[in-house]
Amino acid sequence: MTTTIDRERTAPTAAPAFLSDTWYLTGRKLHALVRQPYVLAFSVVQPAIWLFLFGALFHKVIDIPGFGYHGSYLAYLVPGIVAMNAMSGNMWAGMTMIEEIDRGTLNRFLVTPASRLAIMNATVVEQAVSTTVQTLIIVALGYAGGARYPGGAVGILVLIVASILIGVFWGALSNMTGMLLRSREAIIGVYTLFMLPLMFLSSAFIQPSFMPGWMQAIASRNPLNWEVQIGRDALAAAPDWSAIAVRSGGLLALALIAVAISVTTFRSYARNV
């Protein structure tokens, strides 16, 4: 016998149901974020410290012959700090997943007619909104400190999109780790293993030409470095749009692969509940 829920989930209405489920589940997460805005504010304290600490400590680096950047070192640093924040903030996403499993919240959603994909998408969208707000705060702090962005609003928009892509990539991998291992220690271990090495194996703080050859080779294949270079190119007076498009395509592909793996892991978890 066909139930009301079954009729609502028939093929012609599947897409609208999926979209509405994503909308409501995302709203649930954003409402929690709005009720605790200090969480979002505190999340940019460390990036702000890095921004002004490194900006002041190495501000003369920009004067080294061959550095090849026109502008202040603070402006050079902003895309790197945005990338660091997008990665570090989203790498903790698995903690939230573990918390929802432990409280039974996730299991309660699984017995509702809500789309399984929408449950995962809500997390991705919430992370994207958080990353956007944090990126705008960092850009504003940089501007207040004297950084200028010749690329204007378009450049800032591209920087935000790149930060969302790198955030989705790491957030999806963190969610996967949380569902598979259900261990906060494992997520902390992944964070510790990847965070600082990937930051220093990028052009976040220094031009690639100043790195040893082996570090340049790693940086050229480092997704975090792609995000840094996208942001820096986009904020420049004369952006290299072809390079931005290639690196953005690479980040998009990685984000989609990570989300697909995360969704597959979630479906496996749902079948075993």
C-alpha positions as CSV (number, residue, x, y, z in Angstrom):
1,M,0.0,0.0,0.0
2,T,1.4,3.4,-1.0
3,T,1.7,5.8,1.9
4,T,1.5,9.6,1.8
5,I,5.3,9.8,2.2
6,D,5.8,7.4,-0.7
7,R,3.6,9.5,-2.9
8,E,5.6,12.6,-1.9
9,R,8.8,10.8,-2.8
10,T,7.8,9.7,-6.4
11,A,10.1,10.7,-9.2
12,P,8.4,13.9,-10.4
13,T,8.7,15.4,-6.9
14,A,12.0,13.9,-5.9
15,A,14.1,17.0,-6.8
16,P,11.8,19.5,-5.1
17,A,11.7,17.3,-2.0
18,F,15.5,17.0,-2.0
19,L,15.8,20.8,-2.3
20,S,13.3,21.5,0.4
21,D,14.9,19.0,2.7
22,T,18.3,20.6,2.2
23,W,16.7,24.1,2.8
24,Y,15.1,23.1,6.1
25,L,18.1,21.0,7.4
26,T,20.5,23.8,6.5
27,G,18.2,26.3,8.3
28,R,18.4,24.1,11.4
29,K,22.2,24.3,11.4
30,L,22.3,28.1,10.7
31,H,19.8,28.8,13.5
32,A,22.2,27.1,15.9
33,L,25.0,29.2,14.5
34,V,23.0,32.4,14.9
35,R,22.2,31.6,18.5
36,Q,25.9,31.3,19.2
37,P,27.6,34.0,17.1
38,Y,30.5,34.1,19.5
39,V,31.6,30.7,18.1
40,L,32.0,32.2,14.7
41,A,33.8,35.3,16.1
42,F,36.2,33.2,18.2
43,S,37.0,31.1,15.2
44,V,38.8,34.0,13.5
45,V,40.8,35.0,16.5
46,Q,43.7,32.7,15.7
47,P,43.7,33.7,11.9
48,A,43.7,37.3,13.0
49,I,46.7,36.7,15.3
50,W,48.5,35.0,12.5
51,L,47.6,37.8,10.1
52,F,49.0,40.6,12.2
53,L,51.8,38.7,13.9
54,F,53.3,37.4,10.6
55,G,52.4,40.6,8.8
56,A,54.4,42.7,11.3
57,L,57.2,40.1,11.8
58,F,58.0,39.6,8.1
59,H,56.8,42.9,6.6
60,K,60.3,43.6,5.2
61,V,60.3,40.4,3.2
62,I,58.5,42.3,0.5
63,D,61.6,44.4,-0.1
64,I,63.9,41.4,-0.9
65,P,65.0,41.6,-4.6
66,G,63.1,39.1,-6.7
67,F,60.1,38.8,-4.4
68,G,58.0,39.9,-7.2
69,Y,54.9,41.2,-5.4
70,H,53.6,44.7,-5.8
71,G,51.8,45.7,-2.6
72,S,52.2,45.3,1.2
73,Y,53.2,42.0,2.8
74,L,49.9,42.1,4.7
75,A,48.0,42.1,1.4
76,Y,50.3,39.2,0.3
77,L,49.4,37.4,3.5
78,V,45.6,37.7,3.4
79,P,44.9,34.9,0.9
80,G,47.2,32.6,2.8
81,I,45.4,33.3,6.1
82,V,42.0,32.8,4.4
83,A,43.2,29.4,3.1
84,M,44.5,28.4,6.6
85,N,41.2,29.4,8.2
86,A,39.1,27.6,5.6
87,M,41.1,24.4,6.1
88,S,41.4,24.5,9.9
89,G,37.8,25.5,10.5
90,N,36.3,22.8,8.2
91,M,38.7,20.1,9.4
92,W,36.8,20.1,12.7
93,A,33.5,19.3,10.9
94,G,33.8,15.6,11.9
95,M,33.6,16.6,15.5
96,T,30.1,17.8,14.9
97,M,29.2,14.6,13.1
98,I,30.5,12.5,16.0
99,E,28.5,14.7,18.5
100,E,25.3,14.2,16.5
101,I,25.9,10.4,16.4
102,D,26.6,10.3,20.1
103,R,23.4,12.3,21.0
104,G,21.3,10.2,18.6
105,T,20.3,13.2,16.5
106,L,21.6,11.7,13.3
107,N,19.8,8.4,13.9
108,R,16.5,10.3,14.5
109,F,16.9,12.0,11.1
110,L,17.5,8.6,9.5
111,V,14.0,7.4,10.4
112,T,12.4,10.5,8.8
113,P,11.5,10.7,5.1
114,A,14.3,13.4,4.7
115,S,16.6,12.8,1.8
116,R,19.9,11.2,2.9
117,L,21.8,13.4,0.5
118,A,20.1,16.5,1.9
119,I,21.3,15.6,5.4
120,M,24.9,15.7,4.2
121,N,24.3,18.7,1.9
122,A,23.0,20.7,4.9
123,T,26.4,20.2,6.6
124,V,28.2,21.3,3.4
125,V,26.1,24.4,3.0
126,E,26.4,25.4,6.7
127,Q,30.2,25.1,6.4
128,A,30.2,27.2,3.2
129,V,28.2,30.0,5.0
130,S,30.6,29.9,7.9
131,T,33.6,30.0,5.7
132,T,32.2,32.9,3.7
133,V,31.6,35.0,6.8
134,Q,35.0,34.2,8.2
135,T,36.7,35.1,4.9
136,L,35.0,38.4,4.8
137,I,36.1,39.2,8.4
138,I,39.7,38.3,7.5
139,V,39.6,40.5,4.4
140,A,38.1,43.4,6.4
141,L,40.8,43.0,9.1
142,G,43.5,43.0,6.4
143,Y,42.0,46.2,4.9
144,A,41.9,47.8,8.3
145,G,45.6,47.0,8.8
146,G,46.5,48.6,5.5
147,A,46.1,45.9,2.9
148,R,44.6,46.9,-0.4
149,Y,42.9,44.7,-3.0
150,P,43.2,46.0,-6.6
151,G,41.1,43.1,-7.8
152,G,38.1,44.7,-6.0
153,A,34.8,43.0,-5.3
154,V,35.2,40.4,-8.1
155,G,38.6,39.4,-6.7
156,I,37.1,39.1,-3.2
157,L,34.2,37.0,-4.6
158,V,36.7,34.6,-6.3
159,L,38.7,34.4,-3.0
160,I,35.5,33.4,-1.2
161,V,34.6,30.8,-3.7
162,A,38.1,29.3,-3.5
163,S,38.0,29.2,0.3
164,I,34.6,27.5,0.2
165,L,35.9,24.8,-2.2
166,I,39.0,24.0,-0.1
167,G,36.7,24.1,3.0
168,V,34.2,21.7,1.5
169,F,37.1,19.4,0.5
170,W,38.5,19.2,4.0
171,G,35.1,19.3,5.7
172,A,33.9,16.3,3.7
173,L,37.1,14.3,4.5
174,S,36.6,15.2,8.2
175,N,33.0,14.0,8.1
176,M,34.1,10.8,6.5
177,T,36.7,10.3,9.3
178,G,34.1,11.1,12.0
179,M,31.7,8.5,10.6
180,L,34.2,5.8,10.0
181,L,36.3,6.0,13.2
182,R,33.9,7.9,15.5
183,S,36.9,9.1,17.3
184,R,37.7,12.8,18.2
185,E,41.3,11.8,18.7
186,A,41.5,10.6,15.1
187,I,40.2,13.9,13.8
188,I,42.7,15.8,16.0
189,G,45.4,13.5,14.6
190,V,44.5,14.3,11.0
191,Y,44.4,18.0,11.8
192,T,47.8,17.9,13.5
193,L,49.3,15.8,10.6
194,F,48.2,18.0,7.8
195,M,47.5,21.5,8.9
196,L,50.9,23.2,9.5
197,P,52.9,21.1,6.9
198,L,50.5,22.0,4.1
199,M,50.5,25.7,5.1
200,F,54.3,25.9,5.0
201,L,54.5,23.8,1.9
202,S,52.6,26.6,0.1
203,S,53.1,30.2,-1.0
204,A,51.0,31.5,1.9
205,F,54.1,33.2,3.5
206,I,56.8,33.3,0.9
207,Q,57.1,33.2,-2.9
208,P,57.6,29.7,-4.3
209,S,60.8,30.8,-6.1
210,F,62.4,31.3,-2.7
211,M,61.7,27.7,-1.7
212,P,64.0,24.7,-2.2
213,G,63.3,22.7,-5.3
214,W,61.6,19.8,-3.5
215,M,59.3,22.2,-1.6
216,Q,58.3,23.9,-4.9
217,A,57.4,20.5,-6.4
218,I,55.1,19.7,-3.4
219,A,53.6,23.2,-3.4
220,S,52.7,23.0,-7.1
221,R,50.6,19.9,-6.2
222,N,49.3,21.2,-2.9
223,P,45.5,22.0,-3.1
224,L,45.9,24.5,-0.3
225,N,48.5,26.3,-2.4
226,W,46.1,26.4,-5.3
227,E,43.6,28.2,-3.1
228,V,46.3,30.7,-2.0
229,Q,47.3,31.4,-5.6
230,I,43.7,31.7,-6.8
231,G,43.1,34.3,-4.1
232,R,46.3,36.2,-4.7
233,D,45.8,36.3,-8.4
234,A,42.2,37.4,-8.1
235,L,43.0,40.3,-5.8
236,A,45.8,41.5,-8.0
237,A,45.4,44.5,-10.4
238,A,45.8,42.2,-13.5
239,P,44.4,38.8,-12.6
240,D,45.6,35.7,-14.6
241,W,42.1,34.4,-15.2
242,S,43.3,31.3,-17.1
243,A,45.5,30.2,-14.2
244,I,42.6,31.0,-11.8
245,A,40.2,28.8,-13.9
246,V,42.6,25.8,-14.0
247,R,43.3,25.9,-10.3
248,S,39.6,26.5,-9.5
249,G,38.7,23.5,-11.7
250,G,41.2,21.4,-9.7
251,L,39.7,22.4,-6.4
252,L,36.1,21.8,-7.6
253,A,37.0,18.3,-8.8
254,L,38.7,17.5,-5.4
255,A,35.7,18.9,-3.5
256,L,33.2,16.8,-5.5
257,I,35.3,13.7,-5.0
258,A,35.5,14.3,-1.3
259,V,31.8,14.9,-1.0
260,A,31.0,11.8,-3.0
261,I,33.2,9.7,-0.7
262,S,31.6,11.4,2.4
263,V,28.1,10.6,1.1
264,T,29.0,7.0,0.3
265,T,30.4,6.7,3.9
266,F,27.2,8.2,5.2
267,R,25.0,5.8,3.3
268,S,27.0,2.9,4.6
269,Y,26.6,4.2,8.1
270,A,22.8,4.6,7.5
271,R,22.4,1.0,6.3
272,N,24.2,-0.3,9.4
273,V,22.2,1.7,12.0
